[in-house]
Amino acid sequence: MTKGATFYIKHSFSVRLFFFIFSYSVLLTSSVTAHELHETNARVTLRDGHLEIRIWVDVARWTAKLQNSEAWLLGDIERIMPLKLNKKQQDTFLGELITSQTSLILNNQTVTLKQVSIPHPKTAPSHPKFKEFIVSAEHSLSSIHLLNIRFPKSLGVVHTNFIKPQYQMVPAGKNAQISFSPRKPKEKK
């Protein structure tokens, strides 16, 4: 085999390998971004005497569902959202809907939620069309071992993150050790 033929074969193989890896990485990247969450997201944070729920929702999609008379007839929504509301009226309607239709039970005790705010123009970092709603509740429980929550059916699937912070002072230059209880396996229904 001549020197030129050997170079061509090696070079051809390298070029093909490069394009294969490049194409595969492009395909893999697009499939990863295709699995980003487009549903409503929530973060429930438990603290001593206080609970906060932050909900990020695609308002355009949610209002379209809330203004659909078929959804009301099928029982997917409890009431139809009026048409032609201005932004403030729309936010008020949606905030009241979240507080009235979200059910929260701590240690088998029903807790009443109150709307704290709808930050403007704050949106979810990765989804600019999502709006954030914040609700909270006060409780007098010394410890919470059971939380039961139900969001409004009209929100659809809500990907929820539950947080119960542990607070500890870490002295300068010293170690801190924190233990986490093992997660209990889910019971099969």
C-alpha positions as CSV (number, residue, x, y, z in Angstrom):
1,M,0.0,0.0,0.0
2,T,1.4,3.4,-0.9
3,K,1.9,6.3,1.5
4,G,-0.9,8.3,-0.1
5,A,-3.4,5.4,0.2
6,T,-2.6,4.8,3.8
7,F,-3.0,8.6,4.6
8,Y,-6.3,8.6,2.7
9,I,-7.7,5.6,4.7
10,K,-6.6,7.0,8.1
11,H,-7.8,10.5,7.2
12,S,-11.1,9.1,5.8
13,F,-11.6,7.1,9.0
14,S,-10.9,10.1,11.2
15,V,-13.3,12.3,9.3
16,R,-16.0,9.7,9.4
17,L,-15.4,9.2,13.2
18,F,-15.5,12.9,13.8
19,F,-18.8,13.3,11.9
20,F,-20.3,10.3,13.6
21,I,-19.4,11.7,17.1
22,F,-20.6,15.2,16.1
23,S,-23.9,13.9,14.7
24,Y,-24.5,11.7,17.7
25,S,-23.8,14.5,20.1
26,V,-26.2,16.8,18.2
27,L,-28.9,14.2,18.3
28,L,-28.3,13.5,22.0
29,T,-28.3,17.2,22.9
30,S,-31.7,17.8,21.1
31,S,-33.2,14.8,22.8
32,V,-32.1,16.0,26.2
33,T,-33.6,19.5,25.7
34,A,-36.8,17.8,24.4
35,H,-37.3,16.4,27.9
36,E,-37.3,19.7,29.8
37,L,-40.3,20.1,32.1
38,H,-43.1,22.1,30.6
39,E,-45.6,21.3,33.3
40,T,-46.3,23.4,36.4
41,N,-43.6,23.3,39.0
42,A,-43.9,23.9,42.8
43,R,-41.5,24.1,45.8
44,V,-43.0,23.5,49.2
45,T,-40.7,24.7,52.0
46,L,-41.4,23.7,55.6
47,R,-40.0,25.8,58.5
48,D,-40.7,26.1,62.2
49,G,-44.3,27.5,62.3
50,H,-44.4,28.4,58.7
51,L,-44.9,26.8,55.3
52,E,-44.3,28.4,51.9
53,I,-45.4,27.2,48.5
54,R,-44.0,28.7,45.3
55,I,-45.8,27.7,42.1
56,W,-44.5,28.4,38.6
57,V,-47.2,28.0,36.0
58,D,-47.6,28.7,32.2
59,V,-50.3,31.3,32.6
60,A,-51.2,31.3,28.9
61,R,-51.9,27.6,28.9
62,W,-53.6,27.7,32.3
63,T,-55.9,30.6,31.3
64,A,-56.8,28.9,28.0
65,K,-57.9,25.8,30.0
66,L,-59.8,27.9,32.6
67,Q,-61.7,29.7,29.8
68,N,-62.7,26.4,28.1
69,S,-66.4,25.7,28.6
70,E,-65.9,22.0,27.7
71,A,-63.4,21.6,30.5
72,W,-66.1,23.1,32.9
73,L,-68.8,20.7,31.5
74,L,-66.5,17.7,32.0
75,G,-65.7,18.8,35.6
76,D,-62.0,19.6,34.9
77,I,-62.5,23.1,36.2
78,E,-64.9,24.4,38.9
79,R,-65.6,27.7,37.3
80,I,-64.9,29.4,34.0
81,M,-62.5,32.3,34.0
82,P,-64.1,35.5,32.6
83,L,-62.8,36.7,29.3
84,K,-61.0,40.1,28.8
85,L,-59.6,40.4,32.3
86,N,-56.7,42.9,32.6
87,K,-53.4,41.6,34.0
88,K,-54.2,42.6,37.6
89,Q,-57.6,41.0,37.5
90,Q,-56.2,37.9,35.9
91,D,-53.5,37.6,38.6
92,T,-56.1,38.1,41.3
93,F,-58.4,35.5,39.8
94,L,-55.5,32.9,39.5
95,G,-54.1,33.7,43.0
96,E,-57.5,33.2,44.6
97,L,-58.0,30.0,42.6
98,I,-54.7,28.6,43.9
99,T,-55.4,29.5,47.6
100,S,-59.0,28.2,47.5
101,Q,-58.4,25.0,45.5
102,T,-55.1,23.9,47.1
103,S,-55.6,21.6,50.0
104,L,-52.9,21.3,52.6
105,I,-53.0,18.9,55.6
106,L,-50.1,18.8,58.1
107,N,-50.1,15.9,60.6
108,N,-53.8,15.2,59.8
109,Q,-54.7,18.9,60.5
110,T,-56.1,21.1,57.7
111,V,-54.1,24.3,57.2
112,T,-55.5,27.4,55.6
113,L,-53.3,29.0,52.9
114,K,-53.1,32.7,52.2
115,Q,-51.8,34.4,49.1
116,V,-48.5,36.2,49.8
117,S,-47.6,37.6,46.4
118,I,-47.4,37.4,42.7
119,P,-43.9,38.8,41.9
120,H,-43.8,41.0,38.8
121,P,-42.2,40.5,36.4
122,K,-40.4,37.5,37.9
123,T,-40.6,34.3,36.0
124,A,-39.1,30.9,36.4
125,P,-35.4,31.1,35.4
126,S,-35.6,28.4,32.6
127,H,-39.1,29.2,31.4
128,P,-39.8,32.9,30.8
129,K,-43.5,32.3,30.0
130,F,-44.0,30.8,33.5
131,K,-45.3,33.1,36.3
132,E,-44.6,32.6,40.0
133,F,-47.3,32.5,42.6
134,I,-46.4,32.4,46.3
135,V,-48.8,31.2,49.1
136,S,-48.0,30.5,52.7
137,A,-49.5,29.1,55.9
138,E,-48.8,29.4,59.6
139,H,-48.9,26.4,61.8
140,S,-48.3,25.7,65.5
141,L,-47.0,22.1,65.1
142,S,-43.7,21.3,66.9
143,S,-42.7,18.8,64.3
144,I,-44.2,17.7,60.9
145,H,-44.1,14.1,60.0
146,L,-46.9,14.0,57.5
147,L,-47.8,16.4,54.7
148,N,-50.7,16.0,52.3
149,I,-51.2,18.4,49.5
150,R,-53.5,18.7,46.5
151,F,-53.2,21.4,43.9
152,P,-56.1,22.6,41.7
153,K,-56.9,20.0,39.0
154,S,-56.8,22.7,36.3
155,L,-53.0,23.0,36.8
156,G,-52.5,19.5,35.5
157,V,-49.4,17.6,36.7
158,V,-47.4,19.6,39.2
159,H,-43.7,18.6,39.6
160,T,-43.2,19.3,43.3
161,N,-40.0,19.7,45.4
162,F,-40.4,19.3,49.2
163,I,-37.8,21.1,51.3
164,K,-37.4,20.9,55.1
165,P,-34.2,22.8,55.9
166,Q,-31.8,21.8,58.7
167,Y,-30.1,24.8,60.4
168,Q,-26.8,24.5,62.1
169,M,-24.0,27.0,62.9
170,V,-20.6,25.9,61.4
171,P,-17.8,27.5,63.3
172,A,-15.0,29.0,61.3
173,G,-12.5,26.3,60.2
174,K,-14.5,23.5,61.9
175,N,-16.4,20.5,60.5
176,A,-20.1,20.1,60.7
177,Q,-21.8,16.7,60.4
178,I,-25.4,16.5,59.3
179,S,-27.4,13.2,59.1
180,F,-30.2,12.6,56.7
181,S,-32.8,10.0,57.4
182,P,-33.1,7.3,54.8
183,R,-36.0,7.6,52.4
184,K,-38.8,5.2,53.0
185,P,-39.8,3.1,50.0
186,K,-43.2,4.0,48.5
187,E,-46.0,1.7,49.4
188,K,-47.7,0.0,46.5
189,K,-51.4,0.7,46.2
